[in-house]
């Protein structure tokens, strides 16, 4: 029997979870994401009439759209329940349009059928009319419902208080979609004409690419500087354990020691000095926990701790949110909605969290007051942070039902949520300053007094910039009990050589952090941005780091030259703010699009004339075609440079450019060539498939380019990005 009410969500997994929560009184189906979009083969935006979009049912979804319309007919109510964000609101709006069009079509069909029927005799017309009125079905009602966790209480509460579609959110998403379409449909054909077919440019993805290209240029331009530090091994005059102190000042100045010669000179002087404790500072240092996860911080920590790419993290988080079967029970949504920029926890959930901590860890480990964290400017405070939907489901209790990656990510979210309301971690830090003539040295001892939130969570971070000199990160270590004026015995003085390092290459974690800090993109777009520039061969992943390919550099440089505003970080961030204003209702979406498109279209016209045609440029080589014997040349294609027979199109032989490094397989005379698979760069033998030797890194050879991703052992990245 068909239920009177129908709920439509995006995914089958989400539909399954909700159906088992509600039982037979509701049918639940999924739209499989967007059913309607701008057409694939044409612009689909009317430039003459306020950028009116021409949406169509996606070709691959037409059969499914028909089934969904039929499914929604004769229902008492249809509840549109896609995700609680702009994209979900837009999906809801498109579904409503689709269903309303179907309802109008069905009404017109019935009207036509009624007109074809023989007319009822006049004497019975009133009676027939009354009878028809009594039997006419009620108009189906459409509702919009949202929930931030897929639990029984959240879903039922949403059904009790249904709402309507937020048109302002729909307008913001529509403006973004149209802007992206205008940029993509203008720049991509330009790249096809000037470089090679199959390339693409995007309003946000191209700015992310520029960040990665600019960072690579910084690394290449960086000149490493030598510097030295000096440590002294000291001991109490009465004996006991030794400890080390670092040279901190010479007179009133910080030591600048650029060469070994100067270091040795200072060491000679330090050996002649008498050492005495000048000052002791004994203080408590508090470490506050971080807020619960947002989308960006979850992606960053999952990369650092688990080695997951942003896309992999979001795929797993989606599974945890939509619901997983726990044994023989119904599917359960294990976390709140995973696309959020808010650090807020709902009042009821906060009370449950603090009660749980008090029961499980005791009052001492609970923060004295509820910690209220401040979200970044422009965050959607209606959303919550990412947290477990129920604290009764500990990671260990779910381990048997989750796969390895689901368990790892759930545990990370669980631990971070608990830590956010726990007491400060406290260290005792003893800093001892030691006088030695005109020299001053410093020794630091650190011991933990109270672990606090660190009992459940250990934070990691990636240091993006490495200055010439920085205080050594002090691990836990103790100093002997000392007193001011106490003489010390010098045991040894030793120098250490260092070199300044260039900024680190971006990783999935650090590019997401930068995109968020710069105001580029939103929680739902971080992972797709990275995925797009990797899949387009503009960027490759090696050792966890993101390297621009030659093709990526060329595309970025050409776009920066001809479209400086589109590629400008601040301009792109300003566009994001304007889209937020559309959502708030303080800007009209048409004016935002027009303000962007008018100067942009002028730039496109100029670039069509002025941008050089790289695809027509060929570079001669010494290689010979193994099919016709004619010289091979280097050309540009969708995946970068490649070797092509100079007699093309008569001879269509093409192959990757050899690296000049011999294959390491015994008895093979091939060379290693660069290959790609699933967005990753590796090197394989040119004799494939006869030789299947592969390596992820070229061996370092004399005279090799240290900036090349495969030849740079100094900066391999923090963690292997998997998935």
ABEGO torsion letter per residue (X at the ends): XBBABBBBBABAAAAAAAAAAAEAABBBBBAGEBABBBBAABAGBBAABGGBBBBBBBAAAAAAAAAAAAAABGBABBBBABBBBAAAAAAAAAAAAAAAAAAAAAAAAAAAAAAABBBBBAAAAAAAAAAAAAABBBBBBBBBBBBABBBAAAAAAAAABBBBBBAAAAAAAAAAAAAAAAAAAAAAAAAAAAAEBGBBBBAAAAAAAAAAAAAAAAAAABBBBBBBBBBBBBBBAAEEBBBBBBBABBEABBBBBABAAAAAAAAAAAAABBBBBABBBBBBBBBBBBBBBBAAAAAAAAAAAAGBBAAAAAAAAAAAAAEBBBEABBBBBABBBABBABABBBAAAAAAAAAAAAAAAEAAABBABBBBBBBBBGBBAABBBBBBABAABBAAAAAAABBAAAAAAAAAAAAAAAAAABBBBBBBBBBBBBBBEABBBBBBBBBBABAEAAAABBBBBBBABBBABBBBBBBBBBBBBBBBGBBBBBABBBBBBBBBBBBBBBBAAAAAAAAAAAGBEBAAAAAAAAAAAAAAGABBBBGGBBBBBAAAAAAAAAAAAABAAAABAAAAAAAAAAAAAAAAGABBAAAAAAAAAAAAAAAAAAAAAABBBAAABBBBBABBBAAAGBBBBBBBBAAEBBBBBAAOAABABBBBBBAGBBBABBGBABBBBBBBBGGBBBBBBAAOAABABBBABBBBBBGBBAABAAABAABAEABBBBX
